[in-house]
Amino acid sequence: MKVLVLGATGNLGSRCIPALLAHNHSVVVFVRSEAKLKQLVQSAALDKCTIVTGDATNADVIEKTIVENRCDALINAAGLAAPLPYQEPRMQAIVNAVTPATVRASEKLSFPIRCWYLGGMTVLDFPSMPGTKISS
């Protein structure tokens, strides 16, 4: 299976790469910074991967990556590290890009694409930050 991993420079995503390779999957890595990726993941593993640099909030680039690489599955581990209130949360923007990109890519490729969203939200409701309140 060919798997696209978004967020491969984070704790979860960087651990997915060797695990997927150990199970004989082909891996396409989607990151903002290839230099950061090379600091975190062993070169022996990266030599077996296709690396794509881009923004995980850009649905068109994600769709293009899925289609051009004929990915069967996607693991989204991007956008998890947003310690409120110090950074703007990116998780919702990433999900809003990844979901339609995956659906469109699946339609173009004429096969279903498995999609996993990994999450580690520690703060779900931060009252002083707009857009983070989850209940009334």
Salt bridges, closest charged atoms under 4 A:
GLU34 OE2 - LYS38 NZ 3.23
ASP55 OD1 - ARG90 NH2 3.28
ASP60 OD1 - ARG104 NH2 3.53
GLU63 OE1 - ARG104 NE 2.57
GLU63 OE2 - LYS108 NZ 2.67
GLU68 OE2 - LYS64 NZ 3.86
